[in-house]
Amino acid sequence: MAQRLYLDHAASTPMLLEAREAMRAAIARWANPSSPHAEGRAARAQLEEARRRIADQLGWAGEIIFTSGATEALRIALTRAKCDARIVSAVEHEAVHRAAPDAFFLPVQPDGTVLTDALAGRLGALGAKAPLVAVQAVNNETGVRQPLDKLLPIIRRAGGLLLVDCAQSAGKAPLPDADLIAISAHKFGAAPGMGALLVKDLGVLEPCGGQEKGYRAGTENLPGAVAMAAALEQPRGWVDRAADLRAHLDGAIEASGGEIVAKRSPRLATIAAYRMPGVAGSAQLIQLDLAGIAVSAGSACSSGTLKTSHVLSAMGWKDKEAGEVIRVSFGPETSRADIYRFIEAWKRIADGARARAA
């Protein structure tokens, strides 16, 4: 039996060997970093060293608040930022929409990107209110990259703050210029249950007491922080190679009658979404799984539901067509042979569907 092929790295990517080893060593030495005794002080020193290493690798000069993941980081930013209004793009991760149910929605174009005029109009309608604007760096379902460099000046002129969800891009692309950034460790080869909120100026957040300089309560996850630093320190040349893999896959999908979601949009090379006309995404997942290939339909946080992707809906897709889309995402070990294997399986499913419809 062929070894299983994992192409769902946007959901979670396996821990890198270096991260596992660093975490194992940290667990063996671990004590509570907030304890005043010698063991606690040693743990605190190790935690702060991990924080420094992470900042160095990300090129971040501001503060780093360790969290349990990007979801918690986003919630802290959205609920405790000092602002008078919240604006979130229509294609943000559901964690953003759940944390800010009263936010103003920012529509996107059919290519999945936020229109600068739409943002300017929304900010103008708010008047004198100081807003927090949440726009992701890379969409978790389509890989579409937002034009943050064009949006930031508009937000600055309005006296607003920019929050960017970098769960999919951190460790793969440079961080954007933003006031608040959320990252997730298990997306770049560290442990699940670990993330961070990067803050340019802690003064923009209301403190809550507890650890992390009073901005996040709870015992710090030292092993997770050490693993996170180790993962970020590993070479990232594979991200450049992913562009060639996805280009090859894009061409094969189109040649086989498939459709590339957001084909002409700027996209992160490690994520792609494809539509197989006439075949439900759920049916594709089952057949690919039986063939030993793991992919997903939309976000892993909501792929167990039957509702239409809110991302594709915001881009103007009809329910039926959106329901025929799956996501393929690459990791450090993804090879050209893996792409060939996926293409062969995808063609078999598509050819079978066409034969049954004839």
TORSERO-869552 format. One record per atom (N, C-alpha, C): residue in one letter; x negated, z, y. Coordinates in steps of 0.1 Angstrom, whole numbers, plus 5000, padded with zeros to 4 digits. Example, Ala and Ser with C-alpha at 12.3 -4.5 7.8 and 13.67 -1.06 7.14 Angstrom:
2
a486850784943/a487750784955/a486850784967/s487250714978/s486350714989/s487150795000/
This chain:
358
m499250004988/m500050005000/m499150005013/a499549925022/a498749915035/a498850035043/q497750075049/q497750185058/q498650175069/r499350275073/r500350265084/r499650235097/l500350155105/l499850115118/l500550185129/y499850255138/y500450335148/y500350255162/l501450215167/l501450145180/l502450205189/d502450345190/d503350415199/d502550525207/h501350475212/h500450565219/h501050615232/a501950545238/a502650585250/a503450715248/a503950735236/a504650855232/a503650965231/s502650945223/s501651045221/s500450985213/t499251005217/t498150945211/t497351045203/p496751015191/p496051115184/p494951185192/m494751305189/m493651375195/m492251315192/l491451295202/l490151255199/l489251355192/l488351315184/l487451405177/l486851505186/e486351455197/e485651545206/e486551655212/a487851615214/a488851715219/a489151815208/r489251775196/r489551865185/r488451965183/e487251915184/e486052005182/e485952105193/a486252055205/a486152145217/a487252255216/m488452215212/m489552305211/m489352405200/r488752365188/r488452455178/r487452565182/a486452515189/a485452615194/a486052715204/a486952665213/a487552755223/a488452855216/i489152815206/i490052905198/i489253015192/a488052985187/a487253085180/a486653185190/r486553145203/r485953235213/r487053295222/w488353265220/w489353285230/w489753425232/a489953455245/a490553585250/a491453545262/n492253635266/n493153615278/n492253595291/p492353485297/p491553465309/p491853555321/s493053625320/s493453715331/s493053855328/s492453885316/s492054025313/s490754055320/p490654185325/p489554225333/p488254255325/h488354275312/h487154305304/h486254195302/a485054215296/a484054115295/a484553985288/e485354005277/e485853895270/e486753805278/g487553875286/g488453805295/g487753735306/r486753795311/r485953735322/r485253605316/a484753615304/a484053505298/a485053385296/a486353425292/a487353325290/a487753255304/r487753345314/r488053295328/r487053195332/a485753225330/a484653135333/a484753005326/q485153005313/q485352885305/q486452805311/l487552875315/l488752805320/l488352735333/e487652795342/e487352735355/e486352625353/e485452635343/e484552525340/e485352405335/a486352425327/a487152315322/a487952255334/r488352335343/r489052285355/r488152195363/r486952245365/r485952165373/r485652035366/r485452035353/r485151905345/r486251805346/i487551855345/i488651775347/i488751705360/a488551785371/a488551735384/a487451625386/d486251655381/d485151555382/d485551425375/q486151435363/q486451305356/q487551235362/l488551305369/l489651235375/l489351195390/g488151245395/g487851215409/g488851285418/w489251415415/w490251485423/w489551595431/a489751595444/a489051695452/a490051815455/g491251805451/g492251915455/g492352015444/e493452085443/e493652195434/e494252135421/i494052205410/i494552175397/i495352295391/i496652285389/i497452385383/i497752345369/f497252425359/f497452395345/f498952425342/t499552335334/t500952345330/t501052315315/s502252325310/s502452285295/s502652135293/g502552065304/g502651915302/g503151855315/a503351725315/a503851655327/a505251695331/t506051725321/t507451765325/t507451895333/e506751995329/e506652115337/e506052095351/a504952005351/a504351975364/a505251915373/l506051815368/l507051745377/l508151845382/r508551935373/r509552035377/r509052125388/i507852175387/i507252255397/i507252185410/a506852055410/a506751985423/a508051955429/l509051915420/l510351875425/l511251995430/t510952115424/t511852225427/t511152325437/r509852315439/r509152415447/r508352345459/a508452215460/a507852155472/a508552185485/k507852205496/k508552245508/k508952115515/c510252075513/c510751955518/c512251975520/d512851885528/d514251895531/d515151795523/a514551705516/a515251605508/a514351555497/r514951505487/r514151445476/r514651295473/i513651215472/i513951075468/i513251035456/v513850985446/v513250945433/v513650805430/s512650725424/s512950595421/s513850595408/a514650485407/a515650475397/a515050455383/v513750425382/v513050405369/v512150525365/e512250635372/e511450745369/e511750805355/h510850875349/h511050935336/h512251035338/e513051045327/e514151135327/e513851275331/a512651315329/a512251455333/a512351475348/v512151365356/v512251365370/v513751375374/h514551295368/h515951295371/h516651425367/r516151485357/r516751615353/r516351725363/a515151715367/a514651825376/a515151815391/a515651695394/a516151665408/a517451595407/p518551655402/p519751585400/p520451555413/d520051615424/d520751585437/d519851495446/a518851435440/a517951345447/a518651215451/f518151155462/f518651025465/f517850925456/f518550825451/f517950725442/f517350605450/l516250565446/l515550445452/l515650335443/p516350225446/p516450115437/p515150035435/v515149955424/v513949875421/v514449725421/q513449645422/q513649495420/q513749465405/p514249345402/p514349305388/p512949305381/d511849305388/d510549315381/d510149465379/g511049555383/g510749695381/g510049775391/t509649705402/t508849765413/t509749805424/v509349915431/v510149965443/v509849875454/l510949835461/l510849745473/l510549835485/t509549795493/t509149875504/t510249885514/d510949785516/d512049785526/d513149885522/a513349895508/a514349995504/a513950135506/l512650165505/l512150295508/l512250325522/a511850225531/a511850245545/a513350275550/g514250205544/g515650215547/g516150355543/r515850405531/r516250535527/r515650645535/l514350635539/l513750735547/l514350735561/g514750615566/g515350605579/g516750665580/a517450655568/a518750715568/a518750865567/l517650925563/l517551065563/l517251125576/g516851045586/g516651095599/g515351185600/a515551305605/a514451395608/a514051475596/k514751465585/k514451535573/k513051505567/a512251605563/a510951585557/a511151565542/p510951445536/p511251425522/p510151435513/l510451455500/l509551445489/l509951315482/v509051225480/v509351095473/v508551095460/a509351075449/a508751065436/a508750925431/v507550865429/v507450725424/v506250735414/q506550685402/q505550695391/q504450595393/a503250615387/a502250515388/a502450405378/v502850435366/v503150335355/v504350385348/n505250285346/n506550315339/n506250335324/n506750435318/n506550475304/n507250375294/e508150305299/e508850205290/e508350065291/t508050025303/t507649885305/t506149865308/g505449965313/g504149955317/g503949905331/v505049885338/v505049835352/v504349935361/r503449875369/r502649965379/r503349945393/q503550065399/q504250065412/q503250035423/p503649975434/p502749945445/p502550065454/l501950165449/l501850295456/l501050285469/d500050195470/d499250175482/d500150125493/k501250055490/k502149995500/k503150105504/l503550185495/l504550285497/l504050405505/l502850445502/l502250565509/l502350565524/p501850455531/p501950455545/p503350475551/i504350425544/i505750435548/i506150585547/i505750645536/i506050795534/i505350875544/r504150845547/r503350925557/r503950915571/r504450795575/r505050775588/r506250865589/a506950885578/a508150965578/a507951115577/g506651155576/g506251295575/g506551345561/g506651255551/g506951295538/g505851325529/l506151375516/l505151395506/l505351295495/l504251255488/l504351165477/l503951235464/l504951235454/l504651295441/l504551175432/v503551165424/v503351055415/v503151105400/d504051055391/d503951085377/d502850995371/c501751045368/c500550975362/c500451005347/a501451045340/a501351075326/a500850955318/q501250835321/q500750715314/q499450655319/s499050685331/s497850625337/s496650715338/a496850845338/a495650935339/a494750915328/g493450905330/g492450875320/g492350725316/k493250645322/k493150505319/k492950425332/a493350475343/a493250405356/a492950515367/p492350475378/p492050575389/p493350635394/l493250765398/l494450825404/l494750765417/p496050765421/p496450715434/p496150825445/d496250785457/d496250875468/d497650935469/a497751065466/a499051125466/a498951275469/d500051335473/d500051485476/d500151565463/l500851515454/l501151585441/l501051485430/i500351515419/i500251425407/i500451505395/a501251455386/a501551515373/a500851435362/i500151505353/i499451445342/i499751515329/s499551445318/s499851495304/s498751475295/a498151575289/a496951575281/a497151485268/h498251495262/h498451425249/h498651275250/k498651225263/k498651085265/k497251015265/f496251105266/f494851045267/f493951115257/g494451165246/g493651215235/g493351355234/a494051435242/a493851585241/a495151645234/a495351775235/a496351835227/a497751825234/p498851815226/p500151835232/p500351975237/g501351985246/g501652115252/g500652155263/m499952055269/m498952085279/m499151975290/g499052005302/g499051915313/g498651975326/a498951915337/a498551975350/a499251915361/l499451995372/l499951945385/l498751945394/l498351825399/l497251815409/l497851825423/v497351905431/v497951935444/v496851925455/k497051835464/k496151815475/k496051935484/d497152005487/d497252115495/d498252215490/l497752335485/l498752425479/l499752475489/g499552455502/g500452495512/g501852425511/v501852305504/v503152235503/v504052285493/l503552385485/l504352445474/l504752595477/e505952625472/e506252775473/e505652835461/p504952945462/p504353015451/p505453095443/c505153125430/c506153195422/c505553325416/g504253355419/g503653465413/g503053435400/g502353535394/g501753505381/g500353445382/q500053365372/q498753305371/q498653175379/e497453105378/e497152985385/e497352995400/k496653095405/k496753135420/k498153165424/g498953205415/g500353245419/g501353125419/y500953015413/y501852895413/y502352855400/r501952935389/r502552905376/r502353035368/a503453095363/a503353215356/a503153185341/g502453275334/g502153265320/g500653255316/t500353305305/t498953305300/t498453165300/e497253145305/e496653015306/e496252965292/n496452835289/n496152775276/n494652735277/l493752825274/l492352795275/l491952685265/p492252695252/p491852585243/p492452455247/g493652445252/g494152325257/g493452265268/a493052355278/a492252305290/a490952255286/v490252315276/v488952275272/v489052145265/a490052125256/a490251995249/a490551885259/m491351915269/m491651825280/m490451765287/a489551865290/a488251825297/a487451735288/a487351775275/a486551695265/a487151555263/a488451545263/a489051405261/a488751315273/l488851375285/l488651295297/l487251245298/e486251315292/e484851285293/e484451175283/q485351125275/q484951025265/q485050885272/p484250785267/p484250655273/p485650585272/r485950505282/r487250445283/r487250295283/g486150235277/g486050095277/g487150025269/w487850105260/w488850045252/w490049995261/v490250065272/v491350025281/v491149875286/d489949845289/d489649705293/d489949605282/r489549645269/r489849565258/r491349545255/a492049645259/a493549635257/a494149525264/a493649485275/a494149365283/a494149245274/d493049225267/d492949105258/d493949115247/l494149225241/l495049245230/l496449215235/r496849275246/r498249255251/r498449105255/a497449045261/a497648905264/a497948815251/h497148845241/h497348775228/h498748805222/l499148935223/l500448965218/l501548905226/d501448905239/d502448845248/d502648695244/g501548625242/g501648485239/g502348455226/a502048545216/a502648525203/a504148555203/i504448665210/i505948695211/i506748585217/e506248525228/e506948415235/e506948295226/a505948265219/a505948155210/a506848165199/s507248295196/s508148315185/s509648335189/g509848305202/g511248315208/g511548455214/g510548535215/g510848665222/g510648665237/e511048775243/e510948785258/e510148905262/i509248875271/i508348985277/i509149055288/v509249185287/v509949255298/v508949265310/a509449235322/a508549235334/a507249155333/k507449035327/k506248955325/k505448925337/r506048905348/r505248875360/r504848995369/s505249115364/s504949235372/s503449285369/p502849355378/p501549425374/p501849525364/r501149525353/r501449615342/r500149675337/l500249805332/l499149865326/l498949795312/a497649765309/a497449685297/a497749755284/t497949885284/t498149955271/t499649965267/i500549915276/i502049925273/i502649795275/a503549755265/a504349635267/a505649655261/a506649585266/a508049595261/a508549445258/y509149435246/y509549295242/y511049295237/r511649185240/r513049175235/r513049065224/m513749105213/m513949015202/m515448975203/p515848855208/p517248815210/p517948825197/g519148885197/g520048895185/g519749005176/v518649085178/v518349195169/v518249325177/a519049425173/a519049545180/a517649615179/g517249685189/g516049755189/g515949855178/s517049925175/s517150025164/s516849955151/a517449835149/a517149765136/a515749715135/q515149675146/q513749645146/q512849765143/l513149875148/l512349995145/l512350035131/i513550025125/i513750055110/i512949955102/q513049825105/q512349725097/q510849735098/l510349765111/l508949775113/l508449905107/d509250005107/d508850135100/d508650115085/l509550035079/l509450005065/l508249925062/a507849845072/a506649765070/a505349845073/g505549975076/g504350055079/g503850055093/i504750015103/i504350005117/i505250095125/a504550175134/a505350265142/a505250215157/v506450185162/v506650155176/v507850235181/s508350205193/s509450285198/s510450195206/a511550255209/a512550185218/a512650275230/g512050235241/g512050315253/g511250435253/s511650545260/s510850665260/s511050745247/a509950805243/a510050895231/a511051005233/c511151045246/c512051165249/c513551135247/s513851005247/s515250965246/s515550855236/s514550815228/s514750705219/s515650745207/g515950875205/g516850915195/g518350905199/t518550865211/t519950845216/t520350705215/l521650675217/l522150535216/l522450485230/k522150555240/k522450505254/k521450405258/t521950315267/t521050205272/t519950265281/s518750205280/s517650255288/s518050245303/h517850365310/h518150365324/h517150275332/v515950265326/v514950185333/v515350035333/l515749985321/l516149845320/l517449825328/s518349915328/s519649905336/s519249895351/a518349975355/a517949965370/a517349835373/m516749775363/m516149645366/m517149525364/g518349565362/g519449455361/g519749405347/w519149465337/w519449415323/w520849455319/k521549365312/k522749405306/k522549485293/d523549565289/d523449655278/d522949595265/k523549475262/k523249415249/k521749365249/e521349305259/e519949255260/e518949375260/a519349475268/a518449595269/a518349665255/g519449655248/g519449715234/g518549645224/e518049525228/e517249445219/e515749465222/v515349555230/v514049575235/v513349685228/i512049665224/i511249775218/i509949785227/r509249895225/r507949915232/r506849925222/v505749855226/v504549855218/v503449915227/s502650015223/s501650065231/s500350095223/f499250065230/f497850065223/f497150195225/g496150225216/g495250335218/g493850295216/p492850385216/p491450355215/p491050275202/e491850295191/e491450235179/e492250105176/t493150065185/t493949945182/t493049825183/s493149735172/s492249625171/s493049495171/r492349385171/r492949245170/r493649235157/a493049285146/a493749285133/a495049355133/d495149465141/d496449535142/d497449455149/i497049375159/i497949295166/i498449185157/y497549125149/y498049015140/y499049065130/r498849185125/r499749245116/r501149275122/f501149325134/f502349345141/f503149205143/i502349105148/i502948975151/i503648915138/e502948935127/e503448875114/e504748955111/a504849085112/a506049155109/a507149125119/w506849105132/w507849075142/w508448935139/k507548845135/k508048705132/k508948705120/r508648785110/r509548795098/r510948845102/i510948945110/i512248995114/i513048895122/a512348835132/a513048735141/a513448615133/d512648565123/d513048445115/d514148485106/g514148605101/g515248645092/g516548655100/a516548695112/a517748705120/a518248565124/r517348475127/r517848345130/r518448275118/a517848295106/a518348235094/a519748285091/r519948415093/r521348475090/r522348415100/a521848385112/a522848345123/a523148195121/a522248115114/a522447975113/a523647935104/
